[in-house]
Amino acid sequence: MEFADRLTESDRPQSGVDIELDDQQKTVAIELDAILEYGKRAEEILTKVTSKITSAVTTMTGYRVTEVKLRVKDMLTKDEWQQRQQSSRSKKKKDD
C-alpha cells in the first residue's frame, strides 16, 4: 500500500495531492487530502506527515519544502476504514 493510499480513498493516489513547484527557487508547497482515524490527534499526524514528506522530497529532488497543508476530508474509526478498504478492493476486482 502506498503512502497516498493511506491518505485518500481514491483509486488514483495522486488525486487529493496538489503540488506547487518553483523551479527557480527550488521550492515546493504541498497540499494533501486526508482521512484521519477518529480519536487520533490531528496535530501529531500533521507533524509526522510533514516531517516524512519534507525529508523524502528534499532527498529525492533537492527542493526545499516551504509548506505542507493537510485537508481533513473525513474522520473514520478503524473499523470504518477497514470496511472502506475491503469495499474498495472488492470493487477493483469486479472492475478488472
C-alpha positions in Angstrom: 0.0 0.0 0.0 1.4 3.4 -1.0 1.5 6.3 1.4 -1.0 8.3 -0.6 -3.4 5.3 -0.4 -3.5 5.8 3.3 -4.5 9.5 3.0 -7.2 9.2 0.4 -9.8 6.6 -0.6 -9.4 7.3 -4.3 -8.3 4.7 -6.8 -5.8 7.2 -8.0 -3.4 8.0 -5.2 -2.3 11.2 -6.9 -5.8 12.7 -6.6 -6.1 14.8 -3.5 -2.4 15.9 -3.9 -1.7 19.4 -5.1 1.9 20.5 -5.6 3.2 24.0 -6.4 6.8 24.0 -7.7 9.1 26.9 -8.1 11.9 25.7 -10.3 13.9 28.9 -10.0 13.8 29.0 -6.2 13.9 25.2 -6.0 10.9 25.1 -3.6 7.7 23.1 -3.3 4.4 23.6 -1.5 2.2 20.5 -1.0 -1.5 20.2 -0.2 -3.0 16.8 0.7 -6.5 15.5 1.3 -6.6 13.0 4.1 -8.9 10.8 6.1 -7.9 10.6 9.7 -8.7 7.9 12.3 -11.3 9.1 14.8 -9.7 9.7 18.2 -6.2 10.4 16.9 -4.6 13.8 17.4 -4.6 15.6 14.1 -1.7 17.8 15.2 0.6 14.8 15.8 -0.4 13.3 12.5 0.3 16.5 10.6 3.7 16.8 12.3 4.7 13.3 11.3 3.4 13.6 7.8 5.1 17.0 7.3 8.4 15.6 8.6 8.3 12.5 6.4 7.2 14.4 3.2 9.8 17.1 3.7 12.6 14.6 4.2 11.5 12.5 1.2 11.0 15.4 -1.2 14.3 17.0 -0.2 16.2 13.7 -0.5 14.7 12.9 -3.9 14.7 16.3 -5.5 16.9 18.7 -3.6 14.0 21.1 -3.4 13.1 22.8 -0.1 9.5 22.2 1.1 8.0 25.5 2.1 4.6 24.3 3.1 2.6 21.2 3.8 -1.2 21.6 4.1 -3.3 18.6 5.2 -7.0 18.9 4.4 -9.0 16.5 6.5 -11.9 15.2 4.3 -13.3 12.7 6.8 -12.7 11.0 10.2 -13.3 7.3 10.5 -13.0 4.7 13.1 -10.5 1.9 12.5 -13.4 -0.5 11.7 -15.0 2.0 9.2 -11.6 2.4 7.5 -11.2 -1.4 7.1 -14.7 -1.7 5.7 -14.0 1.0 3.1 -10.7 -0.7 2.2 -12.4 -4.1 1.8 -15.2 -2.5 -0.3 -12.7 -0.7 -2.5 -10.7 -3.9 -3.1 -13.9 -5.8 -3.9 -14.9 -3.0 -6.4 -11.5 -3.1 -8.0 -11.6 -6.9 -8.5 -15.1 -6.6 -10.2 -13.8 -3.8 -12.5 -10.8 -5.8 -13.5 
